[in-house]
Amino acid sequence: MSDATMIAEDVSAASAGPSVAADIELSAAEILFADRYRIQPDVVLPHLSTTSARAYLATDTSDPKKDMYALVLDRTGPARGQALVTAKSVPHDALTKPVRWGRVDWNEPGRQENVIVLEQPSGTPLMPSLNATVQPWTVRELKRDLLAPILDLIRRVHDERLTHRNIRPTNLFRRASDGQVMSGQFYSAPAGYDQPAMFESLERALCPPIARGNGDMSDEMSAIGVTLLILALGRNPVAGIDDKTLLTRRVEVGSYNAILGDTKLPAELAPIVRALMRGEDHERWSLTDLSNWVHSGRVNPSQPMPGVRADRPFEFNGQAAHTARELAYILSTDWTAAAKVAGTETIARWVDRSLKNRDLAKEVADCSLLGVGGPRQMTDDIRLSRVIATLDPTGPIRFRRMTVMPDAFGPAAVMAVQDKSLAADFTDLILGKLMGFWHELQLRPKTWMVTASEVAEKASIFLAETGSGFSIERCAYELNPTLPCLSPLVGRMTPTQPREMLEVIEEKAGQGELAFDRHIAAFLGARINGSIDRELGYYARASGELLRRVAQLRLLAFVQSKNSSTAAKNLFALFLDSLQPIFDEYRNTRLREQLLKDARRAKGRGSLNDLVRIIDNAKTRRLDERGFEIAQRRQLAIEAEVAKLQKDETFRQRQANRLGRQIAANVASVISILVLGALVVTRMG
Amino acid sequence: MAKQNFKKSAKPKTAGKSAKARGKGGGVYIYTLVGLIVVALMMFATPAFVLFMVGIVPAMVAVVVDREPGRNASLAVAATNIAGVAPFVVELLINGPTMARAMSMLTDVFVLAVMYGTAAIGWGLVLGMPKVAAVYINVTNEARIQVLRREQKRLVDEWGEAVKEFPAG
């Protein structure tokens, strides 16, 4: 079952249950969600708000003493649907679990929001903000109050095949009752989206927040390492440094040194944090290593391999790179100039002579070869992207302005669909088969990489077609099951299901507007159960306004047939008006009137399929055409016969002559017989 | 097209042939009847035969001049002519068929007027009936045209003005 379906089920379950709304008295500003939760839109909770979602005070009408809050999600981003569903059933008291989620009508007309209702953590965040200063934590406190519960939580979350990816001091809360730390939510945005870059492992920090990917345990360890560092110091040592500068320093000197700088950590903690923040994910401490240290003080003695530094730096755009990763990083900062460099042998020569890595140099030189599973043709951009991936194989895939971890193609598609220039980059990245190239470079393949390759393959199918209902929009909705429709036509509504989309279109139709565009077509294509590609293909091929309208009708009728409870009377009426010329195409006036009559009669039911059957019936159309042809021929025959009757005087004369003589002969014969008969009677008698 | 032409030309040919056959059949019958009468009269009552032969001169003229298929004019003239001749022939046969009586009747203007007058009535029918038939045909044609026009209107009402256009293909 898809994430989106689960979300829809949750909302529908709420609205289908016994309604208590009538018994609940709301104040003017309050919003009732799922007939149970009062949301107070004028009470914002800043400490629970994130970059992707705003937190509002909420109350459970069934248990008013419980402190709840509602997260209103960013309508332009996908929530972590699978995490929502799974986390609800994770039995762990260190987790802020979602209570209910779905769509709610906000307190402004025509505005809807997707919300998640959660219980408020029973304590304050470990740090009110990352710029704040708090009492430094001792190693004992860190082990007992933070790591013990949080590591156990992360183990449970990973047992459920999820990643947390939202561990930082501002999303960890210390319970007032026992001083133990519990985690805040991690469902409102794609993995890593809400994390400041410093908490991300280096390869994921290189990506924009939405394209960081689900990650794995090594990424959780990295975030825990940074969290330990900050809490042990009681402050953020890089609070005043901007993300880009910090990122450059991390590439140059490593994350631990870049973030810690000249500051000193307690001697007992320093090697632990360093081990958690190692640049290569396979060298980072694992959950087991950290648990062993927490519970028994044992330290994993393994040390990272020292990195190879070039004796002579590679100079590019006034920057100097001493390692392959550094070179990959600086090349990606000026794509146009780097594409020219990648076309020469400069990089391969530098790798060979300065890094003294002949194998890597050969691999860099081979980036120009198309290969078996490669793209159809080599371009400068693909070559450069391959060179960068070869230099930094664990890093993200970089292509022009797009930097994305392969397990973030879904959220990255959302980013691309909102930015036309990124859409082209994303499309070329996928169709350039760069995922396959990246995958082949991995020395330590992981399970998620296989999944990512499958996702890229799926994306390439949709990106290969440019028609409405396919392309980047379809890709975004297919790869993000919880993404609401982003069409500007839906206004401030947030449909995440075909049924909801149909409701929005129906509402817009009531205002005389047919809400239908590439986004909506792609959204329906991705969300509908069963294949709608035939209808989408019909729509893509339709030329002319009228045929497009018919195609839209067929498509929406299909959607409605899959969600039969939704009547669409306004939409029916709108289509009936706009498709009047279709009725006029029928030749037979009586048939036309009959069809119109049928259509008007069917309007009350609001079933679009009825309208499709009426106006787009091939059999009726064929009969009409055939009847018309017969009528035309008959008309012609009549015309000819009339002309003959009116104009052919000679024929008429001849006919009259022949008939007259026949009559004369008959009359004469009768007279003769009568006379002879009378003669016989009189003479014989 | 050739097929249609063939059909068009074949149809009247067949109709003419059958009319000719019908006319021929009717003619044979009449001629046989007349022949039998003539033979019987010639053998058993020569005066009556003479009277008959003189009486049916208009019919014989009609047979000669009528070249129309079916020979309806000859039939009409012959029928009325025989109806005019028959009473006098019968009267001669009943009263005794002598040549004197026959000659007396042949010289009687009234007898001649009746015999030839009836033939004239036959001619009158032959000449007059086509005019009546023409009126009849005109009336039926008009009626037929009305029916066809009504059908055309119904077609236009049902299929629109476009139905008047020449069909494609």
Boltz contact constraints between the chains, C-beta under 6 A:
constraints:
  - contact:
      token1: [A, 587]
      token2: [B, 159]
      max_distance: 6.0
  - contact:
      token1: [A, 589]
      token2: [B, 158]
      max_distance: 6.0
  - contact:
      token1: [A, 628]
      token2: [B, 159]
      max_distance: 6.0
  - contact:
      token1: [A, 629]
      token2: [B, 167]
      max_distance: 6.0
  - contact:
      token1: [A, 631]
      token2: [B, 155]
      max_distance: 6.0
  - contact:
      token1: [A, 631]
      token2: [B, 159]
      max_distance: 6.0
  - contact:
      token1: [A, 631]
      token2: [B, 163]
      max_distance: 6.0
  - contact:
      token1: [A, 632]
      token2: [B, 163]
      max_distance: 6.0
  - contact:
      token1: [A, 632]
      token2: [B, 167]
      max_distance: 6.0
  - contact:
      token1: [A, 633]
      token2: [B, 167]
      max_distance: 6.0
  - contact:
      token1: [A, 635]
      token2: [B, 155]
      max_distance: 6.0
  - contact:
      token1: [A, 635]
      token2: [B, 163]
      max_distance: 6.0
  - contact:
      token1: [A, 638]
      token2: [B, 148]
      max_distance: 6.0
  - contact:
      token1: [A, 638]
      token2: [B, 151]
      max_distance: 6.0
  - contact:
      token1: [A, 638]
      token2: [B, 152]
      max_distance: 6.0
  - contact:
      token1: [A, 642]
      token2: [B, 145]
      max_distance: 6.0
  - contact:
      token1: [A, 642]
      token2: [B, 148]
      max_distance: 6.0
  - contact:
      token1: [A, 645]
      token2: [B, 141]
      max_distance: 6.0
  - contact:
      token1: [A, 645]
      token2: [B, 145]
      max_distance: 6.0
  - contact:
      token1: [A, 655]
      token2: [B, 137]
      max_distance: 6.0
  - contact:
      token1: [A, 656]
      token2: [B, 130]
      max_distance: 6.0
  - contact:
      token1: [A, 656]
      token2: [B, 133]
      max_distance: 6.0
  - contact:
      token1: [A, 656]
      token2: [B, 134]
      max_distance: 6.0
  - contact:
      token1: [A, 656]
      token2: [B, 137]
      max_distance: 6.0
  - contact:
      token1: [A, 657]
      token2: [B, 130]
      max_distance: 6.0
  - contact:
      token1: [A, 659]
      token2: [B, 133]
      max_distance: 6.0
  - contact:
      token1: [A, 660]
      token2: [B, 129]
      max_distance: 6.0
  - contact:
      token1: [A, 660]
      token2: [B, 130]
      max_distance: 6.0
  - contact:
      token1: [A, 660]
      token2: [B, 133]
      max_distance: 6.0
  - contact:
      token1: [A, 661]
      token2: [B, 72]
      max_distance: 6.0
  - contact:
      token1: [A, 661]
      token2: [B, 73]
      max_distance: 6.0
  - contact:
      token1: [A, 661]
      token2: [B, 126]
      max_distance: 6.0
  - contact:
      token1: [A, 662]
      token2: [B, 72]
      max_distance: 6.0
  - contact:
      token1: [A, 663]
      token2: [B, 129]
      max_distance: 6.0
  - contact:
      token1: [A, 664]
      token2: [B, 76]
      max_distance: 6.0
  - contact:
      token1: [A, 664]
      token2: [B, 125]
      max_distance: 6.0
  - contact:
      token1: [A, 664]
      token2: [B, 126]
      max_distance: 6.0
  - contact:
      token1: [A, 664]
      token2: [B, 129]
      max_distance: 6.0
  - contact:
      token1: [A, 665]
      token2: [B, 72]
      max_distance: 6.0
  - contact:
      token1: [A, 665]
      token2: [B, 75]
      max_distance: 6.0
  - contact:
      token1: [A, 665]
      token2: [B, 76]
      max_distance: 6.0
  - contact:
      token1: [A, 667]
      token2: [B, 125]
      max_distance: 6.0
  - contact:
      token1: [A, 668]
      token2: [B, 76]
      max_distance: 6.0
  - contact:
      token1: [A, 668]
      token2: [B, 79]
      max_distance: 6.0
  - contact:
      token1: [A, 668]
      token2: [B, 80]
      max_distance: 6.0
  - contact:
      token1: [A, 668]
      token2: [B, 122]
      max_distance: 6.0
  - contact:
      token1: [A, 668]
      token2: [B, 125]
      max_distance: 6.0
  - contact:
      token1: [A, 669]
      token2: [B, 79]
      max_distance: 6.0
  - contact:
      token1: [A, 671]
      token2: [B, 83]
      max_distance: 6.0
  - contact:
      token1: [A, 672]
      token2: [B, 79]
      max_distance: 6.0
  - contact:
      token1: [A, 672]
      token2: [B, 82]
      max_distance: 6.0
  - contact:
      token1: [A, 672]
      token2: [B, 83]
      max_distance: 6.0
  - contact:
      token1: [A, 675]
      token2: [B, 83]
      max_distance: 6.0
  - contact:
      token1: [A, 676]
      token2: [B, 86]
      max_distance: 6.0
  - contact:
      token1: [A, 679]
      token2: [B, 86]
      max_distance: 6.0
  - contact:
      token1: [A, 679]
      token2: [B, 87]
      max_distance: 6.0
  - contact:
      token1: [A, 679]
      token2: [B, 90]
      max_distance: 6.0
  - contact:
      token1: [A, 683]
      token2: [B, 90]
      max_distance: 6.0
